[in-house]
Amino acid sequence: MTKRALLSVSDKTGLLEFARQLIALDFEIISTGGTKKALEDGGLNVIGVEDITGFPEMLDGRVKTLHPKIHGGLLAKRHNSAHMAQLEEAGISPIDLVVVNLYPFKETIEKPETTEADAIEQIDIGGPSMLRAAAKNFADVLSVVDTADYERVISFLEAGQEDFTFRKELATKVFQHTAAYDALIANYLTTEEFPEKLTLTYEKQQSLRYGENSHQAAAFYRNPILAKLSIITKQLHGKDLSFNNLKDANAALNMVSEFEEPCVVAMKHMNPCGVGIADNIEQAWDEAYESDPMSIFGGIVAVNREIDAATAQKMHEIFLEIVIAPSFSAEALEILGKKKNIRLLQADLSHRDEAERFETVTVSGGLLVQESDRQVEAVSDFKVVTKTQPTAEQLKALQFGQHVVKFVKSNAVVVTTATKTLGVGMGQPNRIDSTKIAIQKAMPKEGYEHAILASDAFFPMDDCVEYAAQHNIKAIVQPGGSIRDKDSIAMADKYGIAMVTTGVRHFRH
């Protein structure tokens, strides 16, 4: 018995050979527009949709497959005698296979010159309708949305054995595809900051070695449109990544992308353990490494300049999990590539000003969504609240510390010079403990005599300021806003500390 396949695709990869194989399996081919022409140009006999429906394409092709003689042939249950009798009475033949891929909406909106009118014309109506109809009736109709499945479909048909699981798999893929397609359209057209219905879609980039722990499976999904600043452009070397690797890599990449100067960020467990800036990337590495030579061991390092041979040689001398850079010189790749386990990731930092506007966190039963913290305070935003004025060098250090502290888990306190971190205190349930940790780690290090202290939130009491003053900190930056600000300011004045406030809190939980 002759079966019917309806082919209507925008991506014609492998189309002609697939259609030939279907014909060899006694399928009649029904098609539309450009697909029909491509098949006929390839020497195949094709039935036009208009020959089935009795109506020509209308409205510049907007209406061609939306007809009972198409959808009746897709939705009729073959084992339902009433359905089949209605088809026969209406002169409708069943359709057994639908192959559709949709108008290129995503590719269209990625083009900077695309207007809203251009985008709307690439919203497919008939394609999703046919796919969804076929997928709903997957027990009787095969639905194919991915050109990569052509060979599997032919093998399935050649075997001649019913496989409910395979049919359901293809149908599931259709609904995933059309849901993602509609989500892209909804997000493109949405103007509300927080719409009533939040539609998200992500594409699987890769499976991961494991999740937070080795007994947890994991995968990395990427936003197909918005994530221009992405963790990975290309993995150049090393074993597969894990869930924790990517979280640390993402934190390091986001942090290093905020700096204009050559910068190196070393990240451990989602917190920076060493950050350095300098006139070149080798010197920036030296600053970051000297920040905490112990904690950087086994760390994730991100840089915002090409890694040269000299920097690579220094990196080679210690164990690092990951190095992320916009590029690596040939010599640097050769040097670092000698280490089997190090991962080398190339990331495009040219889109650093186009990072995703929103970030999401999963909670039991839902998502939390917030704007990403892209706020960066300049020196001109600082308000000096003490009698002592900060020096020019202290202002540079205060700004650097403010850059760093926003990437540290709260309660966050960092001690820095103008070019490197000296001590990082984070994640404590009270601010004085974070202050003590940061200062105790910083004190033995070279440059401490020029150190400043930065806090991600205000001081609830004056104890942090007093502890800092007793340990020779000479300048502090903090948001201000506590009902006891006057106590902290008075304490700073008592010890001759310069304090500036920013008015902006940078909690990171």
Secondary structure as GFF3:
##gff-version 3
##sequence-region A 1 509
A	DSSP	beta_strand	3	9	.	.	.	ID=ss1
A	DSSP	alpha_helix	15	24	.	.	.	ID=ss2
A	DSSP	beta_strand	27	31	.	.	.	ID=ss3
A	DSSP	alpha_helix	33	41	.	.	.	ID=ss4
A	DSSP	beta_strand	47	48	.	.	.	ID=ss5
A	DSSP	alpha_helix	49	53	.	.	.	ID=ss6
A	DSSP	alpha_helix	68	75	.	.	.	ID=ss7
A	DSSP	alpha_helix	81	90	.	.	.	ID=ss8
A	DSSP	beta_strand	97	101	.	.	.	ID=ss9
A	DSSP	alpha_helix	105	109	.	.	.	ID=ss10
A	DSSP	alpha_helix	116	121	.	.	.	ID=ss11
A	DSSP	alpha_helix	126	136	.	.	.	ID=ss12
A	DSSP	beta_strand	142	144	.	.	.	ID=ss13
A	DSSP	three_ten_helix	147	149	.	.	.	ID=ss14
A	DSSP	alpha_helix	150	159	.	.	.	ID=ss15
A	DSSP	alpha_helix	164	189	.	.	.	ID=ss16
A	DSSP	beta_strand	203	207	.	.	.	ID=ss17
A	DSSP	beta_strand	219	222	.	.	.	ID=ss18
A	DSSP	beta_strand	234	237	.	.	.	ID=ss19
A	DSSP	alpha_helix	243	256	.	.	.	ID=ss20
A	DSSP	beta_strand	263	268	.	.	.	ID=ss21
A	DSSP	beta_strand	271	277	.	.	.	ID=ss22
A	DSSP	alpha_helix	281	291	.	.	.	ID=ss23
A	DSSP	beta_strand	299	303	.	.	.	ID=ss24
A	DSSP	alpha_helix	309	316	.	.	.	ID=ss25
A	DSSP	beta_strand	320	325	.	.	.	ID=ss26
A	DSSP	alpha_helix	330	336	.	.	.	ID=ss27
A	DSSP	beta_strand	343	346	.	.	.	ID=ss28
A	DSSP	three_ten_helix	349	354	.	.	.	ID=ss29
A	DSSP	beta_strand	358	363	.	.	.	ID=ss30
A	DSSP	beta_strand	366	371	.	.	.	ID=ss31
A	DSSP	three_ten_helix	379	381	.	.	.	ID=ss32
A	DSSP	beta_strand	383	384	.	.	.	ID=ss33
A	DSSP	alpha_helix	392	405	.	.	.	ID=ss34
A	DSSP	beta_strand	413	416	.	.	.	ID=ss35
A	DSSP	beta_strand	421	425	.	.	.	ID=ss36
A	DSSP	alpha_helix	431	442	.	.	.	ID=ss37
A	DSSP	three_ten_helix	448	450	.	.	.	ID=ss38
A	DSSP	beta_strand	452	455	.	.	.	ID=ss39
A	DSSP	alpha_helix	463	470	.	.	.	ID=ss40
A	DSSP	beta_strand	475	478	.	.	.	ID=ss41
A	DSSP	alpha_helix	485	495	.	.	.	ID=ss42
A	DSSP	beta_strand	498	501	.	.	.	ID=ss43
###
